[in-house]
Structure formats: C-alpha cells, structure tokens
C-alpha cells in the first residue's frame, strides 16, 4: 500500500538536502584518506555547528554532575568536586525513584522548568516568566515542530503559510513543508549585514496572500547562517509588523549565548516585546526557543531544548500541552544539562574557577575564530564576508567565475555545490553550499562552523585560501 | 491568530486523557500526604510502566558504562570494572570528536545501528537484518509517529485509517489522530485471554471502508495493557489478513523482553513473516518497534528506541530517511543504552556475574509480581484478571455494582475513573481507568504496572484488597 505514489504528499514534497551531494562525496574522501591517497592529512568537517566535533572540549562541571546522576555511587566519591556531587544529589531529587531512568512530567521535571523560568526572568531584567508557558523537549527544533503543528492546517482553500528568512537553517523550513504548510521567503539584506527589512517583510506577505493563508513569521536571532544580531529597533519593527498582520512570532534564539561582536548585544524578543508596553505586550503571540546544543556548552548529543510561549490563550495552551504529552518527556540528562546551563557554578563554589576558565576559553576562541575568518576571507579575491556578530557560522559570498558556473552546470550541480565539492576533494574541508540555505538568485555562498579549536580554524583558513586561489586561476 | 477556532483541527481533535481526572486528584493527595492528613503512609504510583519509579534498580553495568562515556576521566579510574571501561572506550570511538555531545548520523551512530541489526538477526534465528532498514530515535513512539506521517494523509475524499486494538496504549492512537488519521477499533477478546481474532479484524475493516481509507494495522505484542502474548498461529493469521487487505503492519514489540508466562514465548513478526516464505515474506510491509524504556532495563528517561522496516520500497525509504533527518539524531546516551541492551556482558567478563544477578532478580520479581497480582485479584469479588503472559501491566476487569455506576454518573465520571479516584484517595494507589485504553461498552477495568519491587507489589495488593471489599460493601 505504500508505493511511492500513495504516501503522504506532504512528505513526498520533502526534497533531498542540497548539501547531500557534498556529503555523499565526503564518504569517498574519508575512504581515500584512510588509504593515504590524498594530499592532505585529515578531513576538517565544519558543515555542522557541532562544537565537540570541532574539537571544543565539553565543560567539566556539566559532565561531572551528569555522570554522578547516572551512576550515583560517584556522589560519595572524592574523585568529583563537592559542588558537582551536591548538584547531582539535588538534580536526582527531581527524579521519580531518584533515577534518571524514570519519565519526568511532560513539560520537564517541575524543578528544572522552574529554574528555566527564573533564568529567563533574570536574563530579561525581571520580565516575569511562568512555568506554565515553558515546555522542555529533546531540542528546540522538536519544540518548533510542535508549535507548527498547532498553527499549520489544511482546511479552507489555501494552505497555512509561514514567513521564513532567506538564507535560513533548512530544517526549520522542512518542518513547515512536512506539515503541509507553505514557506514564504523574505530575503535578508546581505549588503546591510543581513539585516531584516520591513519593506521586504511586507512584500513577502503581500505576495503570499494569493497562494496561502499566512499564520506565522519565523526569525532566527542571532542568525544562522548569517551571523547577524538584531538591534532593538529592528526587533521592534518586526514586532509591529507581525502584530499588524496578525502573525504568530516564532523567535529562534538558540544562539543567544553566542555573540562575538563588541558592538552587538543579544536581546530577547520577550524582553523587547514587554518593554514596548500594552497593547502589544499583552497581545502579540510569541514562541521563543533555546537549547543546550548551541552556544558554549555545545551538548548537541544530549538533546535538550525548550520553548517559552507568550500571550497564547489558555484554551490553546491546553492543546499545546496535549501535543507535547504525546512525546512522553525529553531525555532526562538533556533536561539536567539545561538546568546546568541556566544555573552555572557561582563565585565561591569549588567548580567556579575551572568553569569560568573553560567557558572564557571557549568564548575567546570563538571570537578569535570569527575575526580570523572575516580577515582571511575578505582578503581573498571574489570572497566577501559580512561582519559575523553572533551564532555558530560564517556565510561568505563567493563570486564564482563564469567558467566555473558553466562547469558546475555541465556536472549537474549548483555553482556553490560544485565549489564545495572541489574544496572537499582538493583541500579536505567539508562546508555547506549556500543553495542549501537559500540565497538571492545568481549569488553563491558557503557556510562553515566557527565552533572549532583555534588551530583547526587556522588550518581550515589556510586550506581554503590555497584552494581558492588555485580554483580562481583554473577558471579565470 | 491562534484563537482556539483557528488552530489545526486535527490538534483540536486531541482530547484530554481520561486518566487526567485521576492524575489531577493525585496532586491533591500528594499535598495532603505531606501534611500527614491521610490514613496511608505514601502514594504508590503504578499508573505508568516505569520500573525505576516503581523502585526497580537500574542495571549497574549500563550506568557504569554511560557514566564513563559522559565523563571519560572515569575510563582510567579503577572505580569501575575493566570491561565497563573498555566498553565506554569502544562506544566513545563511535562519537565524532570522541564526545557524547556530538550529533550522530540521523539513523544513529553507524556502529550502534550495526549492533542492533546483529541483535535482530540473532534474535530471529538468522533472518537477515540490514542497517539500511533501521532508524534509532528518542523512543519507539517517535518512530511510530514518523512512520504514521508517511502513511496518513488527507488527499482524496476520505481520511487514512489505522486499525488499532481495543484496549490499546492511548498514545499510539493520539499519534494517528494528531495526523488527521482515523483510528479504527478492533476489539480483543477478553474471555479468550485478550486474543486477536480474524473475524473481528474483518468486521473492523469492513465497517471502516465507508468512513476512511484503511492503510495500516497497529498491533502490540506482548500486549499493553492486556499482557497477552500472541502465538505463532495468531501472528500468521494477522499477517495473512494485512496482506490480503493491503495494510502496512505496525508491530509494537517493545515488551519483547518481558514474557512472564511459562507457556508463552515472544516471536517477532519479522521472524514469523520470514518463515511463512514467499510471496508473503517478500512483500508484506512491516515496521517493528523496540525500546530501552521497556523490559528489564527500564531506562525510560534516557530515551532510546528503534524501528526496523521490512519490504518497504527504496523510493519510499528515501522519504523515511528525510522524515527522520529532520529530527537531527536520537540522544546519544539513549543510543548507547540501546547498544548495551543488545550486547550485554558475556560469560567470562568481569561484569557478567553482577549483570546476570541483577537481570535475573528483576525477571523473577516481575514474574512473582504477576502471579501474585493474578492470584489476589481473582480472589476478590467482582474482579477477574486474564492470565498476564507478558508486558508491564495487569488489566483486570472490575464488575462495579449498579449503585457505584450511578454515583460515578452523578459525579460526572466514567465508572472506572470513579473507582480509580476512590482507590487513590482512600488507599493511596494510583492506577489508570480502563476507559483511558478503550474497552467494551459497559465494562470497567483498571490498569496498573507490575514493574515494582516485590514488597511494593504486596503492599499495593493489600491496599487494593482492603479498599475493594470496603467499596463493594458501600455500594452493594
């Protein structure tokens, strides 16, 4: 019964990732490398924003506490600092039967949800946050998917539409498509540092009205892949826009801990909205997402994220609860990592010093990586990289010579996929092509993660530089 | 924009759980208990099949290995047995950057998927299992949900229908409803030990054809909540039925490790199908689900499960991959727990003895709990409990006196919800009402977990007995 033509047409609409062509080649490169048949000594995979893959070390305190939660005999061992053991004890008290193997409540263990609410309120300078509005899940994207399930439907003549930025992290768009929704692109202004512009939001909205029923706007700040950090003014404009058009605002804020620029500061949509005052602050619906995967902690594999909903009416909140309850609960260790993220060791506690050293080292490494990437890329002919103020990626534009574009076409690839494949096969650097994330017709970009060790970044930039000069020469 | 009337109508169809009324009261009981205002000394919560909540101890080897994976300094510590440390080292070698904080491949870390495939083939007496067909996710229900996304759609005049047993674990049904599918009930025959009967499957199928387009049959074996274990003959009948009706077979086999009866044996649908030979074995589509949450390991909070697909055509498999890829990957520690489940310590290894002691203790406790529950319940007037051959629950029928039914109605509750509320408030035992799982009109049941310590089970049965006799007297 499940011949291809009979499966869910929304699922059938899900396309292969554009990066797929590069990833497929990467398998071949890994094989060749093992046989010692390539002119470089190892593959540098910066196609994902995965800090530990990039050689960034996990934070000792986090791992000590979680290990003790898993194997409570460690709580009485002097191998671990006393505050790590105490914290483990406190976290285990949140678990039924004192075990991380028990289910928690649907929204997360109540004490952990409470910690998250306190963190949000602290972060936002006292704007209240209620445990009622917070749902912990295996990651921010799972949360997004549940909120989209609420908003997207098929009744009426037109599908539901969600405004999404271009470029944009592709998984968010796939969630819209999978549910039968239409993703309506609004273009970020590369020349203005990937700024969001209201005229463009208006254009996208108006153009979409004939083909869908727009229900929400998705935004990611700090940006992925752009690295842009929004100003308060820009956020206020977005809020006024969504309010006027009656759109649900989906604010992906998973990179809130990763601001690298001196001139930029992360502000949450919740705070900016609250400070705009009534009637906006009492009415505009908002979902804000955060995660343990991103930022300095980088615990992607533990799977823990949350969404906080604002101004969603109680009758609808009951349905949100039902949606999340179907998923039993988020991984308990992911929930605990979230608690450790929002409640790090404090001055005077035994683990404070090491924790501070480690996190400062990560922050300064990332900052250095960003500056070096901007510097080197902007010195290369044909490359132009907007300032990277936050997030995990650089997304430089590469102006490819017409002969390279032609060759790409001959080989059945998008120009930047062709570039990424060559960069992979000739220099052993695995990046993502811009076409994976969306870009203005005719432009080409590559995306790579800055979540690496400092020496890895230097080697990476050295390889890109050599390769690029050679490539430009070949196709000039 | 998300007023209640504007949200996704499929989501709006999701109802509150019937058990909700009992759970709400439980919060009050917990509060009263803390104030010492109740005649019993603690709440026994057996409403979920959560072994660690029930006081069952985690398996030492599993926790030692996972703790060392989280905090690799433990690998060089003599606090842990050498095989646990070696296993941790081996598992960390599956992780990018040697960290459980890295993402794995979408389907799970390749080495772990391989271990699962080898386990399946071993379990099924050599029937081949391919890594291509296995997807690891945060739990078997997430896997089920992804497979249902493939099968259920809204095109054409009728919604897709899925045949589901009554009684049935409610979350599986909610997944169907959430996607806009119709769940078509087929009744299990309580008097025949909750057997599946083909005439009933036929009746359900024929009755559904006018209101939906039936696409799949869901079955859970060993049963939840019924505790029934299917015979080979019964499974063959089901396979012939789904084949004839061109239905995808969804086999929930998460309780495969939990067979308590001497006369019963778990057989996988994959094995039975393979042994039926072509053309059935080459054509019938099958999804089989398994998990680390159920059975003796009981690591619900780690979140790890898998699905194996059989006879799904390659073009469709590509879409399954896309569906799973949207979810990044399953929690890495949940994946590792899965690896430990399918590859326990072997004779001669240092951890073998303790592992065997622990698992045998759990198995014999569960077996004892089941026998005691059957014995005590069947001795109570109005109770009748079918033999519990497998799974985590007993699901006895309670024939409630007409006056109790009337009183329930007056209080706006289903009869068995009323019974459960009284059992909770008067005896401190938290169970689930039969109406939560579905049952024949006019009958009443309760469900409770047998995944508890032996002394907890004795206390539980003592409380139920005292309460029940009092209750019957009150309403006689």
Interface residues (C-beta under 8 A of the other chain):
Chain A: X1 X2 X3 X4 X7 X8 X9 X10 X11 X12 X14 X15 X16 X17 X45 X48 X50 X51 X52 X53 X54 X55 X56 X58 X63 X64 X66 X67 X68 X70 X71 X73 X74 X77 X79 X95 X96 X97 X99 X100 X101 X102 X103 X104 X138 X139 X141 X142 X145 X149 X150 X151 X152 X153 X154 X155 X171 X174 X175 X178 X180 X215 X216 X246 X247 X248 X285 X298 X299 X300 X301 X302 X303 X312 X313 X315 X316 X318 X319 X322 X323 X325 X326 X327 X328 X329 X330 X331 X332 X333 X334
Chain B: X1 X2 X3 X4 X7 X8 X9 X10 X11 X12 X14 X15 X16 X17 X45 X48 X50 X51 X52 X53 X54 X55 X58 X63 X64 X66 X67 X68 X70 X71 X73 X74 X77 X79 X95 X96 X97 X98 X99 X100 X101 X102 X103 X104 X138 X139 X141 X142 X145 X149 X150 X151 X152 X153 X154 X155 X171 X174 X175 X178 X180 X215 X216 X246 X247 X248 X285 X298 X299 X300 X301 X302 X303 X312 X313 X315 X316 X318 X319 X322 X323 X325 X326 X327 X328 X329 X330 X331 X332 X333 X334
